[in-house]
Amino acid sequence: MSPAAFRPAWWLPGGHLQTLWQPLLRQRPHPDTVRESLATPDGDFLDLDWYGPETERIVILLHGLSGSSRSPYIRGMQVALARQGWRSVA
């Protein structure tokens, strides 16, 4: 989509309101993920949070350094992917 084709919702006309909508006012999804913990050879671990239908199509979601698999943007992506028939792991 080209920037010229973007049309914001009528009730979010400016960039500032569009930026503030997500963290302050949008309802945050809380998917029932299944956590799998993997031990690593160096004594550390990886926690994998799975969500979505059992399918061969899997999307790997990687959060940033200050995020987690419980970050609203990760959870929102997992819910959106599941609606499209994709399984995800974060």
N, C-alpha and C positions, 0 to 999 in steps of 0.2 A: 504494500500500500504506500503510495507516495504521500509525503506530508501534506500536499494540497488536498488530498482526498479525505483526510481526517476530519471528522465532524464530532465534536464533543457533545455529550448530553446537554440539553438545554439548561439544566439546572446546575451544570458544572462548566460555566463558560470560560474561565481563566485557568491558566497553568497552575497558579497557586492553589486554587480550590481542588483541581484534579490531583495535585500532589498530596494534599491533606486528607482527601476522601478515604483512601485506603487505611492509613494507620489510625485515624480517629473515629471514623463513622461507619465503615463497612463491617458487616457481620463476618466474623472470622470462622472459617470452616474447622471442624474438629473430626476428621475422618478416623475411624477405628482401624488404626494400622496394626500390623503384626510385627513385633520386634524380634529380630534374630541377632544374637551376639556372637561374634567370631573372635576367638583368641588368636593373637599373632605370635610368631616365634620369639619376638623380642619382649614378650610379657605385656604388651599393650592389647588393645581390643578395638573392634569395629562394631558399632551398632547399626544395623540395617533395618529401616522401617518400610515394610511392604504394604501396598494398598492397591486395590483394583481387582478386576476379574482374573481368574486363572486363564492365562492366555500365553501364547508364545511371544507376543509382542510386549516387550518390557522397555521402559524408559528409565535411565539412571539419572537421578537429580542430585546435583552436587551443590551444596550451599557454600556461601562465602566463609571467610575466616571467623567472622563474628556471629554467624548464623548457626542454625541447627536444623535437624529434620522436623522440629516443631515450630519453625519460623512460619509466620502466616503466608508468605509467598510460596514456600515449599508445600505446605498443606493445601493451599489453593490450587497449585499446579497438579497435585495428586488427585484432587477431586475432579478437576477439569479433564485430566487424562482418563480417569475412570469412566466419565460420562461418554467419552469417545471410544471406549472399549479397550483401553490400554492399561496394563499393569505398570506400576512404578515402584522404584525402591530409592530411598533417600538415605 
